[in-house]
Amino acid sequence: MTQRNKPRKRGPQLEVTNPNAAGIDIGSESHYVAVPADDASFSS
């Protein structure tokens, strides 16, 4: 079976929190998320 024909394993389904997020940096002490400025809201 070639790589193209192999069934793909899917990871866990994750909930979409913000569909406009461009990236998430998960650190040991804080998380940073890139979103458009006009969509940003602060929560702690």
N, CA, C and O of each residue as an XYZ file, in Angstrom:
176
protein
N       0.861     -1.186      0.000
C       0.000      0.000      0.000
C       0.900      1.240      0.000
O       1.819      1.347      0.812
N       0.633      2.155     -0.897
C       1.441      3.365     -0.982
C       1.010      4.374      0.077
O      -0.054      4.252      0.684
N       1.853      5.358      0.279
C       1.562      6.408      1.263
C       0.247      7.109      0.926
O      -0.511      7.472      1.825
N      -0.022      7.297     -0.343
C      -1.231      8.009     -0.774
C      -2.495      7.218     -0.443
O      -3.534      7.813     -0.160
N      -2.423      5.894     -0.474
C      -3.610      5.069     -0.262
C      -3.842      4.694      1.191
O      -4.882      4.117      1.510
N      -2.911      5.001      2.078
C      -3.080      4.641      3.486
C      -4.162      5.501      4.130
O      -4.208      6.713      3.918
N      -5.024      4.876      4.910
C      -6.000      5.698      5.648
C      -5.273      6.547      6.685
O      -4.342      6.083      7.343
N      -5.707      7.783      6.817
C      -5.063      8.694      7.771
C      -5.650      8.510      9.162
O      -6.859      8.352      9.331
N      -4.776      8.532     10.144
C      -5.241      8.525     11.533
C      -5.573      9.959     11.907
O      -4.789     10.872     11.652
N      -6.701     10.148     12.492
C      -7.103     11.487     12.915
C      -6.903     11.631     14.407
O      -7.185     10.711     15.175
N      -6.418     12.783     14.811
C      -6.246     13.078     16.221
C      -7.575     13.445     16.848
O      -8.621     13.351     16.205
N      -7.534     13.859     18.097
C      -8.779     14.232     18.772
C      -9.390     15.475     18.130
O      -8.668     16.362     17.674
N     -10.702     15.536     18.096
C     -11.390     16.706     17.565
C     -11.286     17.831     18.585
O     -11.624     17.651     19.755
N     -10.822     18.979     18.143
C     -10.678     20.138     19.016
C     -11.782     21.142     18.715
O     -12.195     21.301     17.566
N     -12.246     21.804     19.738
C     -13.274     22.828     19.588
C     -12.657     24.091     19.018
O     -11.597     24.518     19.477
N     -13.299     24.700     18.024
C     -12.837     25.962     17.462
C     -13.255     27.071     18.411
O     -14.444     27.322     18.605
N     -12.262     27.737     19.005
C     -12.530     28.819     19.943
C     -12.626     30.152     19.220
O     -13.505     30.961     19.518
N     -11.725     30.385     18.267
C     -11.736     31.610     17.478
C     -11.307     31.250     16.060
O     -10.130     30.968     15.838
N     -12.225     31.252     15.094
C     -11.880     30.853     13.728
C     -10.921     31.820     13.039
O     -10.382     31.485     11.984
N     -10.691     32.997     13.594
C      -9.783     33.980     13.005
C      -8.383     33.935     13.597
O      -7.537     34.748     13.223
N      -8.117     33.010     14.507
C      -6.793     32.921     15.121
C      -5.780     32.438     14.086
O      -6.014     31.460     13.377
N      -4.657     33.139     14.014
C      -3.623     32.783     13.050
C      -2.607     31.818     13.638
O      -1.990     31.058     12.891
N      -2.417     31.822     14.922
C      -1.456     30.928     15.544
C      -1.530     31.003     17.046
O      -2.002     31.988     17.613
N      -1.059     29.953     17.686
C      -1.062     29.886     19.140
C       0.329     29.453     19.596
O       0.874     28.476     19.084
N       0.895     30.165     20.539
C       2.174     29.816     21.144
C       1.895     29.392     22.580
O       1.542     30.221     23.418
N       2.051     28.122     22.860
C       1.763     27.604     24.192
C       3.071     27.423     24.941
O       3.883     26.560     24.605
N       3.259     28.244     25.955
C       4.459     28.168     26.778
C       4.149     27.558     28.130
O       3.001     27.233     28.430
N       5.178     27.407     28.939
C       4.973     26.790     30.251
C       4.290     27.736     31.235
O       3.656     27.279     32.186
N       4.410     29.047     31.022
C       3.830     30.011     31.950
C       2.737     30.882     31.338
O       1.938     31.466     32.070
N       2.686     30.980     30.003
C       1.663     31.810     29.365
C       1.401     31.311     27.951
O       2.226     30.612     27.364
N       0.240     31.680     27.410
C      -0.150     31.332     26.049
C      -0.372     32.627     25.279
O      -0.933     33.582     25.817
N       0.062     32.665     24.026
C      -0.148     33.824     23.168
C      -0.891     33.377     21.923
O      -0.581     32.334     21.348
N      -1.887     34.178     21.503
C      -2.685     33.861     20.323
C      -2.692     35.074     19.408
O      -2.905     36.197     19.865
N      -2.460     34.853     18.113
C      -2.478     35.931     17.127
C      -3.852     36.005     16.482
O      -4.287     35.053     15.833
N      -4.530     37.118     16.654
C      -5.845     37.361     16.050
C      -5.841     38.787     15.486
O      -5.019     39.606     15.899
N      -6.743     39.094     14.551
C      -6.841     40.468     14.066
C      -7.143     41.435     15.229
O      -7.891     41.094     16.145
N      -6.572     42.607     15.183
C      -6.702     43.582     16.266
C      -8.151     43.948     16.563
O      -8.517     44.133     17.724
N      -8.980     44.053     15.524
C     -10.370     44.442     15.753
C     -11.220     43.308     16.320
O     -12.352     43.543     16.743
N     -10.693     42.082     16.336
C     -11.399     40.944     16.928
C     -10.875     40.585     18.316
O     -11.437     39.720     18.988
N      -9.817     41.236     18.742
C      -9.169     40.867     19.988
C      -9.986     41.314     21.199
O     -10.495     42.433     21.257
N     -10.087     40.425     22.132
C     -10.665     40.766     23.424
C      -9.778     40.142     24.477
O      -9.251     39.049     24.267
N      -9.604     40.791     25.576
C      -8.692     40.318     26.608
C      -9.472     39.540     27.648
O     -10.520     39.977     28.123
N      -8.943     38.385     27.988
C      -9.519     37.626     29.111
C      -8.379     36.973     29.856
O      -7.397     36.546     29.249
N      -8.502     36.894     31.151
C      -7.430     36.285     31.933
C      -7.915     35.064     32.660
O      -7.143     34.421     33.371
